[in-house]
Amino acid sequence: MSRLQHFGWFLARGFGPHGWGHPYLDWDWDWTRPDLYQQSARELEQAGFDFVLIEDAPSLGSPQTIDLRVRHAFGGPKHDPLLLAPYLFQATRALGVIPTVNPAAYLPYTAARQFATLQHLSGDRLGLNVVTDTASARHFGPGPEDGVPQLGHDAAYDRAEEWLDGIRELWRSWGEGALVADAASGIYADGSRLDPVRHRGEYFAFDGPLNAVPFTRGEPVIASPGGSGRGLGFAGANSDVQLALAPLHEQSVREYRARIHAAAVERGRSASDIRILFAIQPVIVSSAEEADRLVAASAVPSDETLRLIAQRQSSDLETDLTALDLDAPLDAGVFGDHVSHGSIRRLTGDRDVATTPLREHLTALARLGRISDRSGFVGTAEELADLIEELGEWGNDGVLLWGDLHPVTIHRTLDELVPVLRRRGILRRDLLSDGLHANLRAF
């Protein structure tokens, strides 16, 4: 039986040159202006999506990979998604907006105050996608060249957890009854009910209380990616939304969900506190025959196609794959300790890294698969709805569709899909106006 699921849109390219490298560049949207994103956000809200999540990387990368990032705009330039959020809130009434934030870029007090401000301005629709990338740390303070070692993978999560705990201390520094707002008595607030907060941790030191009023309908939603053991632990302890990357077959989906739920329970939370959304980048076509043609054409990619994929992967992995021998095995030591484990797995899959040539890894990424046989995500709207409905039968909370936040991409993906999902009772018609938490907890 069909059941409602939550839907989000993942702006995987970040707040960058949308349309670049695609024919729809000639629609003449200016990616540096808000109109492009506002139009897309309105379309997502009308479709019944809970939120849009905006990827970000504050850095253009290491000196070795900067050119790879900017030459074709795969990894940069990118503007700050936190500053785009108010424009999206202004254009919509209920859609949640989840910009990516990095603890290295924001001191806890500044972060707590800015995020609180946006939560109030948006009507409680703000979310924060907390990432732990450490390669950009050199932009915010001394780094390895100054004798300060770069944080490793797990230590970066430790810092992020302290950062988020500290922000929550500040958000909660206004105790019960601190905000009086009684015009008759002329008393706005009771200072004796404010917690001074004195945080002295391993990574941060700051005092409170926070110079922002408390929330009335909950704190900003916390989202997180991450597939490592430490990443899943962080999600279990902190997240309201988990971005899931896993093979979409029943055993894998159920096992992934069980790990997240176990991590939540271990940290004193309920499994129902987290909504797990599996990321899908679909290619919606008009017929099964067209899908078959696309899949067949991708089976034997050219070297040029492989080079293009290597450039994209180099941006994500902070590692120049284009300089490596396509026909030699990939040395796992080429990746720095800071590189996301999930990003590495997206490249290598379950293949033996020690014996598999780089060409084979890239070829696997180039190959498309059919939704109908669960080998990929090319298919008709009805076939994608079948998959999403099946996920629901396995207890799934929702789906995160992956693509540019561009009207052409939105319509190409959703024009046929939304009516099918609604007819089947999978996608809601109306969002609640009580904030992002309310929409996520509606079912």
TASUL-V855422 format. One record per backbone hydrogen bond with DSSP energy under -0.5 kcal/mol. CO is the residue of the C=O (numbers start at 1). NH is the residue of the N-H. Records with the same first field share a line. If there is no record, write none. Layout:
# TASUL-V855422
CO->NH ; NH
This chain:
# TASUL-V855422
6->399
7->50 ; 51
8->401
9->11 ; 53
10->12 ; 403
11->14 ; 55
14->16
15->79
16->18
17->20
19->22
22->25
23->26
24->27
25->28
29->31
30->33
34->38
35->39
36->40
37->41
38->42
39->43
40->44
41->45
42->46
43->47
44->48 ; 49
45->48
50->96
51->9
52->98
53->11 ; 55
54->100
55->15
62->65 ; 66
65->69
66->70
67->71
68->72
69->74 ; 75 ; 76
80->83 ; 84
81->85
82->86
84->87 ; 88
85->89
86->90
87->91
88->92
89->92
96->52
97->99 ; 127
98->54
99->129
101->131
102->105 ; 106
103->106
107->111
108->112
109->113
110->114
111->115
112->116
113->117
114->118
115->119
116->120
117->121
118->122
119->124
120->123
124->436 ; 437
125->97
126->221
127->99
128->130 ; 223
129->101 ; 131
131->103
134->137
135->138
136->139
137->140
143->146 ; 148
144->147
147->149
152->156
153->157
154->158
155->159
156->160
157->161
158->162
159->163
160->164
161->165
162->166
163->167
164->168
165->169
166->170
167->171
168->172
170->173 ; 210
173->175 ; 195
175->178
178->180 ; 190
181->183
182->186 ; 187
186->188
187->182
188->180 ; 181
189->191
190->193
191->194
193->175
194->196
196->208
197->208
198->200
199->206
204->201
206->199
210->212
221->128 ; 223
222->240 ; 241
223->130
224->243
228->232
229->233
230->234
231->235
232->236
233->237
234->238
235->239
240->275
241->224 ; 243
242->244 ; 277
244->246 ; 279
247->249
249->253
250->254
251->255
252->256
253->257
254->258
255->259
256->260
257->261
258->262
259->263
260->264
261->265
262->266
263->267
264->267 ; 269
265->268
270->273
271->274
274->276
275->242 ; 277
276->278 ; 397 ; 398
277->244
278->400
280->282 ; 402
282->284
283->379
287->291
288->292
289->293
290->294
291->295
292->296
293->297
294->298
296->299
302->306
303->307
304->308
305->309
306->310
307->311
308->312
309->313
310->314
311->315
312->316
313->317
314->318 ; 319
315->318
319->321
320->323
321->324
325->328 ; 358
326->359
328->358
329->331
330->332
331->334
332->335
336->339
340->344
341->345
342->346
343->347
344->348
345->349
348->351
351->353
352->355 ; 356
353->330
355->357
356->330
357->360 ; 361
358->362
359->363
360->364
361->365
362->366
363->367
369->378
370->375 ; 376
371->374
377->283 ; 379
378->371
379->285
380->384
381->385
382->386
383->387
384->388
385->389
386->390
387->391
388->392
389->393
390->394
391->394 ; 396
392->395
397->6
398->278
399->8 ; 401
400->280
401->10
404->406
406->410
407->411
408->412
409->413
410->414
411->415
414->418
416->420
417->421
418->422
419->423
420->424
421->426 ; 427
422->425
426->5
435->439
436->440
437->441
439->442
